Amino acid sequence: MYAILDIETTGGKFNEEGITEIAIYKFDGHQIVDQFISLINPEREIQPFVVNLTGINSGMLKNAPKFFEVAKRIVEITTDCVLVAHNANFDNRILSTEFRRLGFEFDRKTLCTVELSQKLIPGQTSYKLGRLCRALGIPVSSRHRAEGDAIATVQLFKLLLNKDNDKEIVKKAIKIDTSKKLAPKLLNILDELPSKIGLFYVHNCSSNILYIGKGLNIKKAANQLFLRTSKKATIIQNTVVSVSYEETGTDLIAQLKYQEEIKLNKPQFNFSKKEPFTEVKFSNENLLVIDKGRSLGEKSVLLIENNQFKGFCFVNLEYQINQLEILRTLISPMENSIENRFIIKKYLQKNNVEKLIRF
């Protein structure tokens, strides 16, 4: 679980700043499940340049709650969560400082979307939130206000999760949970899984991936694994601590991701099949395969360029589909292997998709 947040402050000397506004979105890796947004009376002067930047002035905060009045809610919404922010060190430091003033320690694991973006989306001219979001076609409303910046960070984080093929983000989050629950019942695990198309990842107590499964119904596929009586399945059932999942929207992306994830993560109980594929060429050298996404209003996009499979992404705006430069940035790269090309070609021969765009 993640607590994706943004904080606006008064400015001023280091560790003397006060919070003027906070927005926190509790995010389960797929959707927002809770939120807290509030102006806060910092009980100190706001620097003039900050007023000009954010539009927040002392008059707006006169009747706002003081930090001690919202501290309990902040603790509740961030408990057992990894804090995620754009420049997370700053937001975590400010929160920790406010709690220390009340005589409490505030200790949370953190993930920084600046650092993650530099690793997973290299080559950007700027990693400032506004400029990065514009380059990625992510809309930002109310820039330099906590709510607008936090919701933009949610959208950015969803993109980063999609690009994180090594699952380092998920592993960091799971370490928080496994320290508290070493042997949850299989039934409880199944309750957390959706009946959607995608992949699921079986983790042990060290957060390592033991097994990767896929299906048109994630919950059903995991249930079938837990009902098997083979030696391999029994070991998995006795070792599993947590199961994470990734919705893919379509079976095509599930097949491609499954192939790729097994190669990258080399799970102990998966065995990659090597089939004698011959060379596969696409009938169109430059093609966008548009189909349904993971949620209402979202679309999945596969990019084939110069007869090379480049990868896939999810978009929410028609504008992103129509801008090839933005699409190239959003795309999660995948191997242009014969296996992947075969999966795509076979799928397109047997299934209808929403749209094929030749360019």
FITORDREN-715518 format. One line per field, with one value per residue (C-alpha): residue in three letters; x, y, z. Coordinates in steps of 0.001 Angstrom, whole numbers. Last residue first. Example, Ala and Ser with C-alpha at 12.3 -4.5 7.8 and 13.67 -1.06 7.14 Angstrom:
2
zadren [SER/ALA]
xx [13670/12300]
yy [-1060/-4500]
zz [7140/7800]
END
This chain:
359
zadren [PHE/ARG/ILE/LEU/LYS/GLU/VAL/ASN/ASN/LYS/GLN/LEU/TYR/LYS/LYS/ILE/ILE/PHE/ARG/ASN/GLU/ILE/SER/ASN/GLU/MET/PRO/SER/ILE/LEU/THR/ARG/LEU/ILE/GLU/LEU/GLN/ASN/ILE/GLN/TYR/GLU/LEU/ASN/VAL/PHE/CYS/PHE/GLY/LYS/PHE/GLN/ASN/ASN/GLU/ILE/LEU/LEU/VAL/SER/LYS/GLU/GLY/LEU/SER/ARG/GLY/LYS/ASP/ILE/VAL/LEU/LEU/ASN/GLU/ASN/SER/PHE/LYS/VAL/GLU/THR/PHE/PRO/GLU/LYS/LYS/SER/PHE/ASN/PHE/GLN/PRO/LYS/ASN/LEU/LYS/ILE/GLU/GLU/GLN/TYR/LYS/LEU/GLN/ALA/ILE/LEU/ASP/THR/GLY/THR/GLU/GLU/TYR/SER/VAL/SER/VAL/VAL/THR/ASN/GLN/ILE/ILE/THR/ALA/LYS/LYS/SER/THR/ARG/LEU/PHE/LEU/GLN/ASN/ALA/ALA/LYS/LYS/ILE/ASN/LEU/GLY/LYS/GLY/ILE/TYR/LEU/ILE/ASN/SER/SER/CYS/ASN/HIS/VAL/TYR/PHE/LEU/GLY/ILE/LYS/SER/PRO/LEU/GLU/ASP/LEU/ILE/ASN/LEU/LEU/LYS/PRO/ALA/LEU/LYS/LYS/SER/THR/ASP/ILE/LYS/ILE/ALA/LYS/LYS/VAL/ILE/GLU/LYS/ASP/ASN/ASP/LYS/ASN/LEU/LEU/LEU/LYS/PHE/LEU/GLN/VAL/THR/ALA/ILE/ALA/ASP/GLY/GLU/ALA/ARG/HIS/ARG/SER/SER/VAL/PRO/ILE/GLY/LEU/ALA/ARG/CYS/LEU/ARG/GLY/LEU/LYS/TYR/SER/THR/GLN/GLY/PRO/ILE/LEU/LYS/GLN/SER/LEU/GLU/VAL/THR/CYS/LEU/THR/LYS/ARG/ASP/PHE/GLU/PHE/GLY/LEU/ARG/ARG/PHE/GLU/THR/SER/LEU/ILE/ARG/ASN/ASP/PHE/ASN/ALA/ASN/HIS/ALA/VAL/LEU/VAL/CYS/ASP/THR/THR/ILE/GLU/VAL/ILE/ARG/LYS/ALA/VAL/GLU/PHE/PHE/LYS/PRO/ALA/ASN/LYS/LEU/MET/GLY/SER/ASN/ILE/GLY/THR/LEU/ASN/VAL/VAL/PHE/PRO/GLN/ILE/GLU/ARG/GLU/PRO/ASN/ILE/LEU/SER/ILE/PHE/GLN/ASP/VAL/ILE/GLN/HIS/GLY/ASP/PHE/LYS/TYR/ILE/ALA/ILE/GLU/THR/ILE/GLY/GLU/GLU/ASN/PHE/LYS/GLY/GLY/THR/THR/GLU/ILE/ASP/LEU/ILE/ALA/TYR/MET]
xx [1268/-1201/-3708/-5474/-8549/-10738/-9146/-10652/-9109/-7774/-5342/-4427/-3553/-1367/540/1077/2175/4490/6128/6677/8262/10386/11798/11464/11985/9690/9940/7256/5904/5118/8099/7387/3733/4643/6671/3864/1267/-2168/-2406/-1533/-4141/-6802/-6263/-6238/-3232/-1763/1556/3105/6415/8681/7826/9987/8555/9874/7662/5210/3681/1073/-1487/-3922/-6813/-8286/-11767/-13164/-10380/-7558/-7348/-9342/-7581/-5400/-2717/-532/1270/4312/5745/2336/2010/4181/7061/7734/10864/10300/9420/10727/9283/11321/9116/10049/9825/8239/8745/11911/10914/13406/12618/13496/12738/9584/8443/8859/6754/4060/4057/3486/706/-1000/-667/-2550/-5100/-6253/-6690/-3324/-4063/-985/-1001/695/462/1848/3351/3520/5740/3279/1100/4180/5579/2196/2020/5458/4640/1330/-1922/-3488/-6103/-3838/-2917/-6580/-7356/-4607/-6134/-9650/-8554/-6614/-9504/-8430/-5278/-1638/748/4197/5952/8494/8979/11210/9537/11844/8834/7884/6096/3601/3099/-191/-756/-3680/-7338/-9740/-11512/-9532/-7266/-7484/-9950/-7560/-4907/-7382/-8330/-4686/-4302/-1676/1662/4328/2130/3799/7229/5531/3586/6434/8565/5684/6045/9737/9057/6350/8700/11568/9297/12140/9812/9135/7621/4012/4773/6339/3172/1009/3472/3045/-738/-512/2047/-463/-3014/-515/403/-3228/-4190/-1109/-1207/1883/36/-3758/-4412/-1783/-2647/-219/917/4325/6316/3744/4050/7840/7619/5186/6888/10457/12387/13650/15081/14074/16696/15802/12235/12758/15853/15349/11631/12285/14608/12071/9211/10835/9863/9735/9550/7777/8830/7053/8415/6259/6795/4396/7288/8722/5519/5957/9623/8808/6205/8662/11442/9135/7977/11557/13048/10185/11206/8048/6269/5526/5274/5217/2151/1573/55/-176/-3944/-4127/-1014/-2244/-5683/-4087/-1965/-4959/-5651/-1980/-1243/-3581/-6983/-7828/-9670/-6900/-5434/-6945/-6023/-2416/-1959/-1954/-1555/1054/3974/3158/2413/5641/7640/6145/7289/4396/4568/3948/1062/1116/-2693/-3314/-5296/-6642/-6800/-7078/-7733/-8741/-8813/-7119/-6656/-4242/-1148/-3205/-3149/-3882/-3965/-2560/-2927/-1371/-1526/176/2850/5431/9070/11650/13554/15689/14902/11854/9182/5584/4962/3009/2927/2272/1341/1097/480/1235/0]
yy [5541/2681/2839/-388/67/-1635/-5080/-8201/-11579/-14585/-13072/-10222/-12722/-14842/-11763/-10437/-13770/-14471/-11052/-11732/-15127/-13797/-11247/-7467/-7308/-4975/-1275/290/2983/6353/8094/6716/7653/11278/11491/9798/12378/11161/8475/10945/13432/10725/10829/8079/6103/2681/1543/-1108/-2225/-1526/-4350/-3718/-3569/-5/858/-1407/217/-1487/790/62/2453/3917/5434/2706/679/-1688/-682/-1591/-1832/205/-1533/1189/213/1059/-1794/-3226/-6916/-7810/-10221/-13372/-15497/-19105/-20179/-23523/-23299/-22738/-23035/-20970/-22853/-21196/-22454/-20570/-17340/-16091/-12390/-10994/-13983/-14851/-11230/-10997/-14028/-13108/-9492/-10528/-12979/-10478/-7747/-9925/-11053/-7472/-4967/-5791/-5903/-6517/-8613/-9038/-12221/-12393/-14884/-17980/-20793/-23572/-22977/-22734/-26012/-27694/-26385/-27819/-31228/-31441/-31111/-28142/-26078/-23072/-22849/-23006/-20194/-18074/-18512/-17765/-14573/-13362/-13957/-13963/-15573/-15264/-16813/-15888/-17982/-17608/-13839/-12709/-10618/-12180/-13875/-15463/-13802/-15169/-12784/-12453/-11492/-9966/-10066/-9152/-11000/-9037/-10420/-9349/-12087/-14665/-13764/-14147/-17587/-18608/-17918/-15366/-16774/-14209/-11190/-8189/-8182/-9291/-6067/-3565/-5837/-5941/-2241/-2545/-5597/-3734/-878/-3224/-5165/-5715/-4691/-1290/431/-165/929/4091/4887/4426/6658/9441/9283/9376/12214/14230/13596/14890/18004/19049/18377/20030/23260/24174/23441/23580/21054/18803/16620/13779/13938/12482/15606/17757/15531/15891/19668/20022/17536/18725/15919/18000/17334/13673/11100/8294/7197/4251/5407/9186/8627/6472/9128/11922/9632/9225/6184/6319/3968/5579/6795/9662/10111/11971/14945/17344/19320/15936/15319/18562/17782/14255/15670/18235/15660/13181/15841/16945/13454/12416/14722/13897/11871/8292/7254/3457/2445/354/3421/6404/7088/6626/8683/11575/11396/11547/14571/16600/18627/18760/20427/23353/23312/26111/29180/31718/29711/31589/34919/33808/33373/30410/31492/28779/30596/34200/33194/31171/34196/36253/33788/32536/33618/31138/29308/26786/26788/23772/23449/19956/16917/13302/10386/6740/3758/5272/2599/-6/-92/140/3932/6084/9652/12341/16097/18644/22425/25165/23037/24887/25608/25950/22793/24770/28486/29871/28455/28420/24907/22983/19200/16488/12901/9364/6953/3491/0]
zz [-39648/-39415/-36569/-35572/-33356/-30783/-31091/-32649/-31919/-33832/-36349/-34008/-31257/-33563/-34749/-31239/-29720/-32697/-32363/-28660/-29328/-32222/-29827/-30040/-26273/-24397/-23647/-21446/-23752/-22192/-23808/-27294/-26817/-26085/-29308/-31265/-30231/-31359/-28674/-25897/-27124/-26982/-23199/-20586/-21804/-21039/-22484/-24696/-26190/-29173/-31605/-34683/-38227/-38542/-35570/-33747/-30676/-28492/-26834/-24002/-23458/-20261/-20063/-17829/-16234/-17139/-20767/-23862/-27221/-29574/-31646/-33155/-36360/-38457/-40556/-41441/-42355/-39358/-39860/-37844/-38270/-37204/-33683/-32363/-28842/-25717/-22663/-19647/-16356/-13371/-9804/-8817/-10522/-13150/-12629/-16065/-18307/-16336/-16470/-20258/-21173/-18651/-19812/-23439/-22544/-20208/-22857/-25338/-22730/-22386/-19554/-18002/-14280/-12171/-9039/-5689/-3658/-123/2293/111/1378/2240/-846/-3095/-1745/-2294/-5870/-6708/-5202/-7048/-5080/-6852/-5027/-4389/-8078/-9104/-6660/-8203/-11681/-10387/-8624/-11673/-14102/-17769/-16470/-15515/-13009/-11729/-9076/-6315/-6453/-3601/-874/1741/3369/32/-2870/-5440/-8357/-10222/-13849/-15709/-16698/-13877/-11057/-8490/-5719/-2063/-1076/-2541/22/2872/1588/1390/5085/6061/7201/8027/8622/10299/8689/5511/5124/5020/2866/374/-395/-1265/-3428/-5350/-6218/-7168/-9527/-12030/-14869/-13289/-16341/-15264/-11724/-13163/-15127/-12034/-10138/-12701/-12366/-8556/-8777/-10832/-8059/-5480/-7483/-7922/-4296/-2775/-4771/-6765/-10040/-9691/-12464/-14012/-17011/-17813/-21453/-20615/-21525/-19708/-16641/-16641/-16967/-14082/-11759/-12249/-13898/-16796/-20273/-20028/-21083/-18704/-17890/-15482/-13574/-13658/-13088/-10008/-8555/-9096/-8009/-4591/-2533/1248/4241/7179/10621/12377/15902/18395/20746/19008/17510/16472/14464/12502/11807/10598/8198/6807/6457/4693/2222/1455/1188/-1099/-3953/-5932/-3286/-2253/1405/1768/3733/6861/8579/6197/6386/10151/10994/8839/10486/13957/12975/11748/14906/15903/12558/13128/11468/8991/10301/9621/6753/3816/5426/5818/2080/-321/-3961/-4400/-6048/-5090/-1495/-1467/-2678/170/2891/5012/8667/11460/13117/10262/9854/7665/4418/3996/1733/2943/627/624/-1757/-4814/-7489/-8804/-6614/-3439/-3334/-288/-1595/695/189/2547/2823/4850/6553/8633/7881/10658/9713/7207/7332/5557/3290/4508/3243/595/935/-1627/-1008/-2302/572/-837/0]
END
